[in-house]
């Protein structure tokens, strides 16, 4: 006996738990009307990504099976670039003319609320320009014969479809409305964005950063099959291996010094780990500032200088501790240059933390300037820089100053 097919609600939940390509594959065997019904209940941004995984004829067929207003909105949303607010729009509902009375609006709402969730009434003129918003409280308290223009909030706040998610999040940071109207260049009402959809989309972007920093594609989910996860991750691991060879080459250049002063090998991972952590802190702050829109144009230099100063201070403080540790260890081993080795550890720790701080801020800035995702594999590049800087400084100073 065939298993009971999932309900539309369960199917929509399944879609949200899969990457777009996997969701499209899961839905591909269903009728187009069933697919459209499932996608109507998910975040519009997710629906757009899933639709794009179907070929053009199938995508048009699915859109045609959706409710007319939803189908028109999906087609409109596809015209906006990836990451823009236009991808998140729901079709406008509860739109009335200024002279519509409260009684007329209430009568229209009786049918409308059966197929749509209505939070506000939007008032648009004959050219469909948004001129006001009506809240339910004012409708309940008003007389039935009162026109909506008499109780509406004039010149309401609205968003632009060309806004990025970050720009939109910054614009609504202190508003917290459940629904935001979206207007075009002439002020015409072209869609609605629900606050929940906006925050969901931004949460997905932010949650993906931790993975992209180490080469995990944002499309990968817990449900992603392991062969596809392997294809997504493995190229970055090969890149990481190639960059690791650079650090190994630095150690190889100073192999004679290590053979002569064996205890240097004990402190190599100490310096590498500390400088990498310093760089990761700078990287995290830089990415957070870029995500929240706090890093304004022209302030990049200030960010890099701040992280260089923090690298100097933190490097010097941990360098003192590490230097004392090297001095005590070298003294225990009866090495004649214990004091010099302690000073070298201090200097190398300070210098490598400065370098890591600078590159931790500079790498995402450079990736953004090149048009790439600032978070993409940033950690891999940063680790290479930190290893090369810490090991190169440490072994180079030991070669120069320890007989």
Beta strands, then each sheet from edge to edge (+ up, - down):
strand 1: 95-96
strand 2: 120-124
strand 3: 130-135
strand 4: 153-154
strand 5: 158-160
strand 6: 179-183
strand 7: 189-194
sheet 1: 1+ 2+ 3- 4+
sheet 2: 5+ 6+ 7-
end
